[in-house]
Amino acid sequence: MGAGKSKPVDEPLSVDELSRLWDRRDHKLSGEITEAGALGLLDDIRRVYGVEAPWPPDVAETLFRNFDDHGLGTWTWYSFRLLAGERHRKLQRALAHERDQQKRGRSRGSSWGNWLD
């Protein structure tokens, strides 16, 4: 993406784009990152999509848990790369909601409900 240009929310990140983001966080090159690394990735992703404000903590935690396939408190490269395909819809809903809140200037995180279902 060029400077100042954000990616449309309905367009998934490519595997190459995801790989570049992942490589910045997988310092041990193990194919697995901790929750802190995953939350950093979520912040990187929100910036790519033009969402300026940080994720509300409950949203970030919910996204993390939803993509922690093995319940070990980590993300694997295999699980993360699925955001380029089938898992993008869950992330898309979260990004769209945050972008809407940003545009409207409403209080954030107050109307989430079961948005990942």
C-alpha positions in Angstrom: 0.0 0.0 0.0 1.2 3.5 -0.7 1.6 6.0 2.0 -1.7 7.4 3.2 -3.7 4.8 1.2 -5.6 2.1 3.1 -6.8 -1.2 1.8 -10.6 -1.7 1.4 -12.0 -3.7 4.3 -13.7 -6.2 2.0 -10.3 -7.1 0.4 -8.4 -9.8 2.3 -4.7 -9.4 2.7 -2.7 -11.6 0.3 -0.5 -14.4 1.6 2.5 -12.2 0.7 1.1 -9.3 2.7 0.4 -11.5 5.6 3.9 -13.0 5.4 5.5 -9.6 5.5 3.5 -8.7 8.6 4.2 -12.1 10.2 8.0 -11.9 9.6 8.1 -8.6 11.6 6.7 -10.3 14.7 8.1 -13.9 14.5 11.6 -12.9 15.8 12.6 -16.6 16.5 11.5 -17.7 13.1 9.6 -20.5 14.8 6.3 -20.2 12.9 4.6 -19.4 16.2 4.1 -16.1 18.1 2.9 -15.3 21.6 -0.2 -13.4 22.4 1.8 -10.1 22.6 3.1 -10.7 19.1 -0.4 -11.6 17.9 -1.9 -8.4 19.4 0.9 -6.5 17.6 -0.1 -8.2 14.3 -3.7 -7.2 14.9 -2.5 -3.6 15.3 -0.5 -3.8 12.1 -3.5 -5.1 10.2 -5.8 -2.4 11.5 -3.4 0.2 10.3 -3.2 -1.4 6.8 -7.0 -1.0 6.7 -6.9 2.6 7.8 -8.3 2.2 11.3 -6.5 4.8 13.3 -7.6 4.1 16.9 -6.3 1.0 18.7 -8.6 -2.0 19.0 -10.6 -1.9 22.2 -9.0 -4.5 24.6 -12.0 -6.8 24.6 -12.1 -6.9 20.8 -8.3 -7.6 20.5 -8.6 -10.4 23.1 -11.7 -11.9 21.3 -9.9 -11.8 17.9 -6.8 -13.4 19.5 -8.8 -16.2 21.1 -10.8 -16.9 17.9 -7.6 -17.4 15.9 -5.7 -19.4 18.7 -6.7 -22.7 17.2 -5.0 -24.9 19.8 -5.9 -22.9 22.9 -2.2 -22.6 23.8 -2.0 -18.8 23.9 -0.1 -18.6 20.6 -0.8 -18.1 16.9 0.8 -20.3 14.3 1.8 -19.2 10.8 -0.7 -21.8 9.4 -3.6 -20.3 11.3 -2.6 -16.7 10.6 -2.4 -17.2 6.9 -6.0 -18.3 6.8 -6.8 -14.6 7.2 -6.1 -14.4 3.5 -9.2 -16.6 2.9 -11.9 -18.1 5.0 -11.1 -16.2 8.2 -11.1 -12.8 6.7 -14.9 -12.4 7.2 -14.5 -12.4 11.0 -11.7 -9.8 10.8 -13.7 -7.8 8.2 -16.6 -7.4 10.5 -14.4 -6.1 13.3 -12.5 -3.8 11.0 -15.7 -2.4 9.4 -17.2 -1.8 12.9 -14.1 0.0 14.1 -13.9 2.1 10.9 -17.6 3.0 11.3 -17.0 4.0 14.9 -14.0 6.1 13.9 -16.0 7.9 11.2 -18.9 8.6 13.5 -16.8 9.6 16.5 -19.0 7.4 18.8 -17.8 5.7 21.9 -15.8 2.6 21.0 -16.5 -1.0 21.9 -20.0 -0.3 23.3 -22.1 -2.2 20.8 -20.1 -5.3 19.9 -22.4 -8.1 21.0 -21.7 -11.4 19.2 -20.1 -9.9 16.1 -17.8 -13.0 15.6 -20.7 -15.5 15.4 
